[in-house]
Each structure stands twice: as C-alpha cells, then as structure tokens.
Amino acid sequence: MSAADSQTDLIGQDQRMHNASQDQPGGPIGPVGDHVDDHAAHPSVIRVARDIHEAISSVIEGKSDVISTAVTVLLAEGHLLIEDVPGVGKTMLAKALARSIDCTVRRVQFTPDLLPSDITGVSVFNQDARVFEFRRGAIFANVVVGDEINRASPKTQSALLECMEEGQVTVDGETYLLARPFMVMATQNPIEMEGTYPLPEAQRDRFMARISMGYPAAESELTMLETHGAESPLEKLEPVTDAATVESLIQQVHGIYASPAVRQYVVDLSVATRKSSALRLGASPRASLQLLRAARAHAALAGRDHVLPDDVQALVLPVLAHRVILTGETQLAHRSAVDVLRDLVHRVPVPAPTT
C-alpha cells in the first residue's frame, strides 16, 4: 500500500476511542490474543507475537491485556516499568517474557548496596598481561530484568540512563555497544516506600510504558492455585522465538506508515499535557517519539501497515501517565494522572476526515 493510499485509509476509518473505561495505565492496548487475519500486512509479526503471548499466558493467568502491552513494548523497542503491590506477578511476567525468547537474559536484584559497576561493568587490571581488562556487567544482555529498581541508590539508577537511551555503555572513556534487541523490564512496589529511592523523572521518562498487574479475577486465581500448586509453570516455559527474529520484527514495525495527520495528533496530545493547568510537568519530546513508536507496534499487531488515531489513543495512558507530574491542587482534588490524560484525549481534536 502506498503512503497516499494509507493516508486515505486512515482518514476514512471510524475514529472511535478505545479503552475509555480503562481504570489504570497498562490496560488493553493490542489484539495479540485475539483472532487476526494471517494474510494481513505483517503476518510474521502477528504469528510470533501470538506465540509469545500464548507462552506467557501459560504462566500468567487472566492478564491477557497486560501481556499484550508487554509484547507491544518489546516490538516497539522500548523498556517496560511494571508497578504494583507485592505478590501479583510483576517479576513473573518479566521472567516469562524473557524466557519466551531464546536470547541472553540477566536478572538484577536492586538493593541499596548495588554499585553502578555491577550494572555497567568495570575495568580490572590484569597483572600477567599488565593491561586493564573490561569485565561486563549485568546490562550486557538482550533482556535485563531489574527487580525492585527503586531500592537502589540514585547513583546506581543513573547507571541505566545511557544504556536505556543509547544502547551503549561508557566506562573509563571506552564505549561498548549493547546487544540487539535490548530491553529493560523493571519492577517496583509503590506501596512500601521505606528504604526506597523514587525514580527521578529522567529515569521514568526512559521507560516507554508503565503497566500495573492488578489482582487476578477469582476464577483466574483459582486456576493459579491448581496449576502453580506443585511447581511453577515458568520452569516448563520453552522459547518460542529468538533474538534475531525479534530484531527483524522490530525493523518491520519501524516501517509501519504514520501519516502527517497522525504525527500531528501525537504532538497535539503532548502539547496539551504541557499546557494543562492540572499538570506541573507535561510529556517530553521523548514521550511523543515513544508514543508514536508504540502506536506503530500496536498497528502491526492489529494486522495493519499504517497507524490510526485509535492506536495512539489506546496507548496514551500506559505511555504518558508515568511521565507527567500533577500540581498540588490536582492532587488535593483526588484526581490522578489517568483522569487528567483522559480529559485531554477527549478535548484534543482527532484528525478530521477529508473528502
């Protein structure tokens, strides 16, 4: 389909808003678990994404929407922040996604005594060779699972900034490229704040999306008791794809067409957050870029070769909610970032159809 045809298709679609009733960021944003046409624009993307989704679903009960979000972020080449109370499966989700791909995986338990060199690596002097040798840290993997990231000191947290943004590590003046694909999946507990260091805005802005697991439905929890009672299904999880395939799919997602109208819509949404009187800090230009990247992945998983406003709207909450900061008045009014963003989505004009 040509760019002109894609734009014509775009403006002729029903521009309805998805997920208007979703209560938290990280809700349904992709049809990975639903039936799709295998003859659609990118059947390889759909097929592999479905396999990953099914593999994770064998471990995580009743969280299809959350799994879809994680797969979308993976194909958009982003990083994922999983934030929720203890015991709802945050780390299990991260480990299941990592195991579903045949690639290098490292898990880091963030603690107050963790050093930046434990993350990035360190140069060690080899007395026999009389030279310094670089020993790689935990960040040198395709998928890095950071458990309870807010328990590490700000100095250690900052070691991730260059890695997550530029895909490289600089130690003692030498730059080392990280493997591709590269994804950081971090968990944190927003309830127990003793002994933790809240993530600074610069760190949060590098996560493409934030999701919350939420408590499972009663039926799902009952199924979990039956299947997880004797052993963890995670131990039986086998890879369904490999790093090279995922990297190829990421490149396909990059090629999804986004019309000038859709790109303008993304910018309008970000500008609206910066001008909102309910927010002290709005979305950054990086947020606009990552919102569009995620929308491309969302479109690919829906079997389309072009982005619709629906794709953007479906991702506003998980991509932007953790980046904005409320004013004191908004907090006193008991309004959340999700409430503010929903209002903005309703107010910002959607690209109008043309004849």
C-alpha positions in Angstrom: 0.0 0.0 0.0 1.4 3.4 -0.9 1.7 6.3 1.5 -1.2 8.1 -0.1 -3.4 5.1 0.0 -2.5 4.5 3.6 -3.4 8.1 4.5 -6.7 7.8 2.6 -7.5 4.6 4.5 -6.5 6.3 7.8 -8.9 9.3 7.4 -11.7 7.1 6.2 -11.7 4.9 9.3 -14.1 5.2 12.2 -12.0 7.3 14.7 -13.5 5.9 17.8 -11.7 5.9 21.1 -10.7 2.6 22.6 -10.4 1.9 26.3 -12.3 4.9 27.5 -13.4 3.0 30.6 -10.0 1.6 31.5 -9.2 2.4 35.1 -5.4 2.2 35.0 -2.5 2.5 32.7 -1.4 -0.7 31.1 -4.9 -1.9 30.1 -5.9 -3.4 26.7 -3.7 -1.9 24.0 -3.3 -4.7 21.5 -5.2 -7.6 19.9 -2.3 -10.0 20.3 -4.5 -12.6 22.0 -7.5 -12.1 19.6 -8.1 -13.7 16.2 -6.5 -11.8 13.4 -6.1 -12.4 9.7 -2.9 -14.3 8.9 -3.0 -12.7 5.5 -2.8 -9.2 7.0 0.0 -6.7 6.4 2.6 -8.4 8.6 1.7 -12.0 9.3 5.1 -12.8 10.7 4.7 -10.1 13.3 1.3 -11.4 14.2 2.3 -15.0 14.3 5.4 -14.5 16.5 3.6 -12.1 18.8 0.8 -14.6 19.2 3.3 -17.3 20.1 4.9 -15.1 22.7 1.5 -14.1 24.1 0.5 -17.7 24.5 3.7 -18.7 26.1 3.4 -16.0 28.7 -0.3 -16.8 29.3 0.7 -20.3 30.3 2.5 -18.7 33.3 0.4 -15.6 34.0 -3.3 -16.3 34.5 -6.0 -13.9 33.3 -3.8 -11.0 32.3 -4.1 -11.0 28.5 -4.3 -7.2 28.3 -1.1 -6.7 30.4 0.7 -9.4 28.3 -0.3 -7.6 25.1 1.2 -4.4 26.5 4.5 -6.1 27.2 4.7 -7.6 23.7 3.8 -4.2 22.2 6.6 -2.6 24.1 9.0 -5.3 23.0 8.3 -4.9 19.3 8.4 -1.1 19.7 12.0 -1.5 21.0 11.1 0.2 24.3 11.6 -0.5 28.0 8.8 -1.5 30.4 8.1 -0.5 34.0 5.9 -2.9 36.0 4.5 -1.2 39.1 2.1 -2.8 41.6 1.8 -4.2 45.0 3.7 -7.3 46.1 2.7 -10.8 45.1 0.7 -10.0 41.9 3.2 -11.4 39.4 5.4 -8.5 38.4 8.7 -10.4 38.4 6.9 -13.5 37.0 5.7 -11.5 34.0 9.2 -10.1 33.3 10.8 -13.5 33.6 8.2 -15.2 31.4 8.7 -12.7 28.6 12.4 -13.1 28.9 12.2 -16.9 28.8 9.8 -17.0 25.8 12.7 -15.6 23.7 15.9 -17.6 23.0 18.3 -14.8 23.9 20.7 -13.7 26.6 18.8 -12.8 29.9 20.2 -11.3 33.1 18.3 -10.6 36.3 19.4 -8.0 38.7 18.1 -7.7 42.2 18.3 -4.0 43.0 19.5 -3.3 46.6 20.9 -0.2 48.4 24.4 -1.7 48.2 24.3 -2.3 44.5 27.0 -0.3 42.7 26.9 1.3 39.2 29.8 -1.0 38.2 27.6 -4.0 39.0 25.3 -2.8 36.2 27.7 -1.5 33.6 30.9 -3.4 34.3 34.3 -2.5 35.5 37.9 -2.4 34.2 40.2 -4.8 36.1 44.0 -4.8 35.9 45.5 -8.0 34.6 48.8 -8.3 36.4 50.1 -11.0 34.0 49.3 -9.1 30.8 49.9 -5.7 32.5 46.8 -4.3 31.0 43.3 -3.3 32.1 40.5 -5.7 31.0 36.9 -4.8 30.9 34.5 -7.2 32.7 31.0 -6.8 31.5 28.2 -6.0 33.9 24.6 -7.3 34.1 23.4 -4.9 31.5 25.1 -6.8 28.7 22.1 -9.0 27.7 19.2 -8.8 25.3 16.6 -8.8 28.1 17.5 -7.3 31.5 15.1 -7.9 34.4 15.5 -5.4 37.2 13.7 -6.4 40.3 12.6 -3.6 42.7 14.6 -1.0 40.8 13.6 1.8 43.3 15.6 0.0 46.1 18.9 1.0 44.5 20.5 4.4 45.2 20.1 7.2 42.7 23.8 6.8 41.7 23.1 3.2 40.7 19.9 4.0 39.0 21.7 6.6 36.9 23.9 3.9 35.5 20.9 2.8 33.4 20.3 6.2 31.7 22.9 5.8 28.9 22.1 2.1 28.5 18.4 2.6 28.1 18.6 5.7 25.8 21.6 5.0 23.6 22.0 1.2 23.8 25.6 1.6 24.9 27.8 1.7 28.0 30.8 4.1 28.6 33.4 3.0 31.1 36.7 4.7 31.6 36.3 6.6 28.4 35.6 3.5 26.3 32.2 2.9 24.7 30.7 -0.6 24.4 27.6 -1.3 22.3 24.9 -3.4 23.8 23.3 -6.4 22.1 20.2 -6.0 19.9 17.4 -6.3 20.7 17.8 -4.7 24.1 15.0 -4.3 26.6 14.9 -3.4 30.3 12.0 -4.7 32.3 11.9 -3.2 35.8 9.6 -3.8 38.7 8.8 -1.6 41.6 6.4 -1.6 44.6 4.6 1.8 45.1 3.2 0.9 48.5 6.3 0.0 50.6 8.3 3.2 50.4 10.7 2.6 53.4 14.2 2.1 52.2 13.5 3.1 48.6 14.6 5.9 46.3 11.8 7.1 44.0 12.8 7.0 40.3 13.7 10.5 39.1 11.9 12.0 36.1 14.8 11.3 33.8 14.7 7.6 34.6 10.9 7.3 34.4 11.0 9.1 31.0 13.2 6.4 29.6 10.6 3.7 30.1 8.3 3.5 27.1 5.3 2.3 29.2 4.2 1.6 32.7 1.8 -1.1 33.5 0.0 -2.4 36.6 -0.7 -6.1 37.0 -3.7 -5.7 39.3 -5.3 -8.5 41.3 -6.5 -11.5 39.3 -10.1 -12.4 38.9 -11.4 -15.1 41.3 -11.6 -17.7 38.5 -8.0 -16.9 37.4 -6.7 -17.1 41.0 -8.4 -20.5 41.4 -6.8 -21.7 38.2 -3.5 -20.4 39.5 -3.8 -22.4 42.7 -4.4 -25.6 40.7 -1.6 -25.1 38.2 1.0 -23.4 40.4 0.4 -25.6 43.5 3.0 -28.3 42.8 5.5 -26.5 40.6 5.9 -23.2 38.7 4.9 -23.3 35.1 7.8 -20.9 34.5 10.1 -23.9 34.7 8.4 -25.6 31.8 8.3 -22.5 29.6 10.2 -23.0 26.4 11.4 -20.3 24.0 9.1 -19.7 21.0 11.4 -17.4 19.1 14.9 -16.0 19.1 16.7 -12.7 19.3 17.4 -12.4 15.6 13.7 -12.9 14.8 12.6 -10.3 17.3 15.1 -7.8 15.9 13.7 -8.5 12.4 10.2 -7.8 13.6 11.3 -4.6 15.3 12.6 -3.4 11.9 9.3 -4.3 10.3 7.5 -2.3 13.0 9.7 0.7 12.2 8.4 0.6 8.6 4.7 1.0 9.6 3.4 4.2 8.0 2.3 7.1 10.1 0.6 9.9 8.2 1.3 13.6 8.8 -2.1 13.8 10.4 -1.3 11.1 12.9 2.1 12.6 13.7 0.4 16.0 14.3 -2.1 14.3 16.6 0.7 12.8 18.7 2.3 16.3 19.0 -1.1 17.9 19.9 -1.6 15.4 22.7 1.9 16.1 24.1 1.5 19.9 23.8 -1.9 19.6 25.6 -0.2 18.0 28.6 2.4 20.8 28.8 -0.3 23.5 28.7 -2.7 21.7 31.2 -3.2 23.6 34.4 -3.7 20.3 36.2 -0.1 19.2 35.4 3.2 20.6 36.8 5.2 18.7 34.2 3.9 17.6 30.8 5.1 15.0 28.3 8.6 15.4 26.9 9.5 15.2 23.2 10.9 11.8 24.0 7.4 10.8 25.2 6.0 11.9 21.8 8.5 9.8 19.9 7.9 6.7 22.1 4.1 7.1 21.8 4.4 7.0 18.0 6.8 4.0 18.1 4.4 2.2 20.4 1.4 3.1 18.1 3.3 1.6 15.1 3.7 -1.7 17.0 0.1 -1.6 18.0 -0.9 -1.2 14.4 1.3 -4.1 13.3 -0.2 -6.3 15.9 -3.6 -5.4 14.5 -2.5 -6.5 11.1 -2.3 -3.0 9.5 0.6 -1.4 7.7 -0.4 2.1 8.9 -1.2 3.9 12.1 -4.7 5.1 13.1 -5.6 7.6 15.7 -7.1 4.6 17.6 -3.6 3.2 18.0 -2.4 6.4 19.6 -5.4 6.8 21.9 -5.1 3.2 23.1 -1.6 3.9 24.2 -1.9 7.4 25.8 -2.4 6.1 29.4 0.4 3.5 29.6 2.9 5.6 27.7 2.2 9.1 29.2 0.7 8.6 32.7 4.1 7.8 34.4 5.8 10.8 32.8 3.5 13.7 33.9 3.5 15.3 37.3 0.4 16.6 38.9 0.0 20.0 40.5 -0.7 20.2 44.2 -4.3 21.4 43.5 -4.9 18.4 41.3 -3.7 16.0 44.0 -5.9 17.7 46.6 -8.8 17.2 44.3 -8.0 13.5 44.3 -7.5 13.4 40.6 -4.9 11.0 39.1 -2.7 11.4 36.0 -5.0 8.9 34.3 -8.0 11.2 35.0 -6.2 14.2 33.5 -5.0 12.4 30.4 -8.5 11.0 29.7 -9.9 14.5 29.8 -7.1 15.7 27.4 -7.8 12.9 25.0 -11.4 13.9 24.9 -10.6 17.5 24.3 -7.8 17.2 21.7 -9.3 17.1 18.2 -8.8 13.8 16.3 -7.6 14.2 12.7 -10.7 15.1 10.7 -11.8 13.0 7.7 -11.4 14.6 4.3 -13.3 14.1 1.1 
